[in-house]
Amino acid sequence: MTRANQSLPPLRLAWTALAKSWSSKIDKLRRLAGRPGRGAPLAAANQEPFSALVRSAGNLADLRPHLLVLVPWLPIGGAEVLLADILDSLKSEWRLSIVTTETGDQALAPAFAAITSEIYHLPDLLDRRYWFEFIAALIASRDSKAILSSGSRFLYKNLKRIKARFPAIRSYDILHNDAPKAHLASALRARLHIDRLIAVNERIGRSLTGGGARPEAVAVIPNGVDYEGVFNPQRVDRAAVRRRFGVEEDTFVIGFVGRMSEEKRPLAFLAVAAPILAAHPHVRLLVLGDGPMIKAFGDAADAAGISDRLHHLPRLDREAMPRFYAACSILVMSSRIEGTPLAMLEALAMGCPVATTDVGDAALVISEGINGFIAPIAVPEALTPRLAGLVDDAAALQRMRAAARQSIIDTGRSADAMLAAYRALMRPEMPA
């Protein structure tokens, strides 16, 4: 009688042997987890992730190289939307597994699930003591060729250990801002183990090289937007969209898009907008965002007496974003920290001017009085009189709307160019 394994091709035999070799390590972890004095044993649900790492026959037949993606979480945010677009572009050349390591909002998880079925949220699966061994088992079982990370504290802390165990694996890390106390410092500490540091603008690239990163290890890939397809105002009926949001045609709408968090400063947005609402009865606020400051935001709106003129959407499907921007007269960004915010690019592409604090490379995108306004980070209220000047000047607003879209077209910040750059940078090395 012929054994089943003898009919397997050599590659599949190799993977079967690898899976068997890891089964003993997994069993050891389970035994350790159940010993007295070592904490509570792993529940059956917590053991399951290790068992699931054995690849199926169909999975073994997929010869694309494997990319491990490490991120904190999957909320609806600019960095996560960008990552989803990148992974969707890479999936034809890579098998993908996503691992998240922090508790929190996972609202964008369905979008990532449409890209790959392998998503592991470690806080829900395993005790933190076993995370590194799980990652190591995942890398070994999938024969991972590269790691792509974005703001992963776990990666920064453990990359040296990962590289020691898997010396051939390549590491790519995306940096979205250059705030010295944010991920920039962590990336610089781990720079000797990161093969390519990807900056979303030139300023971040300079901060990396200025902090000691090798110039050849830094790649600058500017964020881009699909201004010909998705974010094209010609594809949206603005009057119909405004009616859907309950906004009359002659209403001046001040928009805000961002997580309700300290770095986005939603309360500063209210401070900018409230005096305008007090002076102009036909001004409304259209706000999109959820997060830890959502109650404080609502309380501040109540205290300012403007809640009845504020339409707040905690979340909105990604496909509806062009309609959101189309409904706005101008978008206000009051952030303390940014890189190249996608909301800024998307709004401009939709012909919506942007009034922003001077964060990231906003000054390279926004021309004062042409396609928007810029105020110092410390004084966002400086935007108030400039916005107020547009409220009753329909001609000036129309000029700015036209200039907003043209400014994106002129810069060539297209999503296609951005994604092509990521594919070129991360193209798998094919065996000779």
C-alpha positions, 0 to 999 in steps of 0.5 A: 500500500502506498502511503498518502505522504508518498504521493505529495509533491516535494514542496508539500512534503517539506511543509508537512515536516515543518508543521510537524516540527512546530506541533511539538513546540505548540504542545510545549507551550500548552503544557507550560501554560497549564503548570501550577504557578504559571498563571491560568492555563490557556483556554481552548479558544486561546490554543486554537490560533496555534493549531490553525497555523498548520496550512491546508493542502490548498494553501500549500499549493499557493506559491506566492511568498508570504508577507506578515503585516503587524499593526496595533489595530484596525480602526477607521483612520487615514493610516489604516485606510492607506494600509488597506489600499496598499495590501489590496494592491500587493495581494496579487504578489503576496500571501497576506496575514495580518496580526493586531496587538492592541485592544481598541476599535476594529471598525475597518476589520471587514475591509481587511477581511475582504483582502485576506482571511488570515487576521489574528487579533492577539489580545482576544486569542492569547495571553501576552506571554505567548505572543512572540512564540505565536508570531514566530510560529506564524513566520515559520509555518508560512515561510514569511519572506517579509514583514510590513508594519505601521505603528506597531509597538510590538514590532519595534520591541521584538524585531531584533529577536525576530531577526535573530531567529529569522535572519533572512526576513525583510522588514518594512515600516511605514511612518505617518508623522515625525512627532518626536515622541510618537513612532519616529523615536521607536523606529529610529531605535529599531533602525538597524533591524528595519530594512526599509523605513517608508516615509509618507512625505519628505519631511518625515524622510528628513527626520529619519535621516537626521535621526541616524537612519541610513539614507539608502534605508529610507524611501519616501512614498507620498500619499495619493488619492484616486482623483480621477475615479472615486474622488471625482466631483463629477460623479456626485450629485452635490445637491442630492447629497446635501439633501440626504444630509439635511442641508439646504442648498444655500447653507454654508457647511463646515466639515470635520473628519477625524478620530475623536482623540487628542491628536486630532483636537476635535474641541479645537475644531469647535473653538474655530467654528462656534464663533462663526455659527454665532454670527451666521444663522445659515452655517452648519457643522457636518462632523465624522468621527468616533473615539475616546473624546466623543462624549467630551465633544458632545458636551462641548457642543452642548455648552456652546449652544450649537448641538442643534446645528451639528450633524455628527456621524460617528462612522460612515462607509468608505464608499460614502466619503466622496459624498461627505466631502461634496456636502461640505463647503470647506473642511477644517483640520485642527490636528496637533500631529499629521503626516500627509492626511488622506482627508486633506487630499480627498477633500481637495480632490472633491473640490472642497477647500481645506483650512488646516493647522500647519501640520505635516506637509500641509504647507506644501499642499495648501496655498493660503487663500487659494485652495484653503487656509493655514494657521499655526498649530498652537493657534487654530482659532486663527482660522476663524476669521478666514472662514467667516470671510467666505460664508457670505462670499459665494464667488470666492468660495467657488474660486477656491473650490475649483482651485482645490481640485486643480491643486491635486491634479497639478501635484500628480498625487494619484493613488495609482502612482503611490501604489505602484511605488509600494509594489516596486519597493516590496516586489518579492525576490523570485528564485533563480 
